Amino acid sequence: MTVTLCSSSATTISASSVTPASSATLAINLDHPVMDICATTTAVTTPLRTPKTTKRTVRKPYPNYKVIVLDDDFNTFQHVSHCLMTYVPNMNPDRAWELTNQVHFEGAATVWTGPLEQAEFYHMQLKREGLTMAPLEAA
């Protein structure tokens, strides 16, 4: 808002901006008879504040995949059990034997579950040893 005053008498001007918190008062004394004085004042308006938006990062876990060994007629119990202990991490002999029995009697067993890259690695190693493998499945 701009106010311009040209006068030869004492004058007081009040200007207020859009927000009620800010106001300006200008007092001009124009008693000198020879001179006319012009005064200009500009009130600065503050922009309205917009609420800050916060960004929230939602972390999703990587999906897990299952490594599944299938039953076949040519791999022995000892070979399947030995491959599981050799290539699957943290596999103990008792757990390997249980999974080998599950493969034989139920037709399939999930031998490991975890991230895709590791699942592909274990799947490839077991398949290279001659075990019959199911395709990787999302857990």
Helices and strands as residue ranges (DSSP letters): E 2-7, E 11-16, E 23-28, E 37-42, E 64-70, H 77-87, H 93-106, E 108-115, H 116-128, E 132-133, E 137-138
